[in-house]
């Protein structure tokens, strides 16, 4: 009886390991596909990171270039306010 139980245990273990191996073989391809997608995502993130490194320097330069424009727009706004007040003081139909 002990021999029969030992044989049954060995057969059960062999069946279990065979099913486990087949299951692992079935999921290898999908896992490799997911790995490929994750590698592409990582490559894209690295590319974005590389391109984004120049942003702080570019922002400083942009700010420097826009300051004179802001001053000019402020002066233009003042002139438009003066013109609006002059038109308003003339009244309708004049």
C-alpha positions as CSV (number, residue, x, y, z in Angstrom):
1,X,0.0,0.0,0.0
2,X,2.9,2.3,0.8
3,X,4.4,1.7,-2.6
4,X,1.1,2.4,-4.3
5,X,0.7,5.7,-2.4
6,X,4.3,6.7,-3.3
7,X,3.7,6.0,-7.0
8,X,0.4,8.0,-6.9
9,X,2.2,10.9,-5.2
10,X,5.0,10.8,-7.8
11,X,2.4,10.7,-10.7
12,X,0.4,13.6,-9.1
13,X,3.6,15.6,-8.7
14,X,4.6,15.0,-12.3
15,X,1.1,15.9,-13.6
16,X,1.2,19.1,-11.4
17,X,4.6,20.1,-12.7
18,X,3.6,19.4,-16.3
19,X,0.5,21.5,-16.0
20,X,2.5,24.2,-14.4
21,X,5.1,24.2,-17.1
22,X,2.4,24.3,-19.8
23,X,0.8,27.2,-18.1
24,X,4.0,29.1,-17.9
25,X,4.7,28.4,-21.6
26,X,1.3,29.8,-22.5
27,X,1.9,33.1,-20.8
28,X,5.5,33.6,-22.0
29,X,4.4,35.2,-25.3
30,X,1.9,37.7,-23.8
31,X,4.5,38.7,-21.2
32,X,7.1,39.2,-23.9
33,X,4.7,41.4,-25.7
34,X,4.0,43.5,-22.6
35,X,7.8,43.8,-22.1
36,X,8.1,45.2,-25.6
37,X,5.4,47.8,-24.9
38,X,7.0,48.8,-21.7
39,X,10.4,49.1,-23.4
40,X,8.8,51.4,-26.0
41,X,7.2,53.5,-23.2
42,X,10.5,53.8,-21.4
43,X,12.2,54.9,-24.5
44,X,9.6,57.5,-25.1
45,X,9.9,58.8,-21.6
46,X,13.6,59.1,-21.9
47,X,13.2,61.0,-25.2
48,X,10.7,63.4,-23.5
49,X,13.1,63.8,-20.6
50,X,16.0,64.6,-22.9
51,X,13.9,67.2,-24.8
52,X,12.5,68.7,-21.6
53,X,15.9,69.4,-20.1
54,X,16.3,72.5,-22.3
55,X,12.9,74.0,-21.2
56,X,14.2,75.9,-18.1
57,X,17.0,77.6,-20.1
58,X,14.5,78.4,-22.9
59,X,12.1,79.9,-20.4
60,X,14.7,82.2,-19.0
61,X,15.6,83.4,-22.5
62,X,11.9,83.7,-23.5
63,X,11.2,85.8,-20.3
64,X,14.1,88.1,-21.2
65,X,12.8,88.6,-24.7
66,X,9.2,89.2,-23.6
67,X,10.0,91.8,-21.0
68,X,10.5,94.6,-23.5
69,X,7.4,93.5,-25.3
70,X,5.4,93.7,-22.1
71,X,6.7,97.2,-21.5
72,X,5.7,98.3,-25.0
73,X,2.2,96.7,-24.5
74,X,1.9,98.6,-21.3
75,X,2.7,101.9,-23.0
76,X,0.2,101.0,-25.8
77,X,-2.5,100.3,-23.3
78,X,-1.9,103.7,-21.7
79,X,-2.2,105.4,-25.1
80,X,-5.4,103.5,-25.8
81,X,-6.8,104.6,-22.4
82,X,-5.9,108.2,-23.2
83,X,-7.6,107.9,-26.6
84,X,-10.7,106.3,-25.1
85,X,-10.9,109.1,-22.5
86,X,-10.5,111.8,-25.2
87,X,-13.2,110.1,-27.3
88,X,-15.5,109.9,-24.3
89,X,-15.0,113.5,-23.4
90,X,-16.1,114.6,-26.9
91,X,-19.5,113.1,-26.4
92,X,-21.8,111.5,-29.0
93,X,-22.2,113.0,-32.4
94,X,-19.3,115.4,-32.2
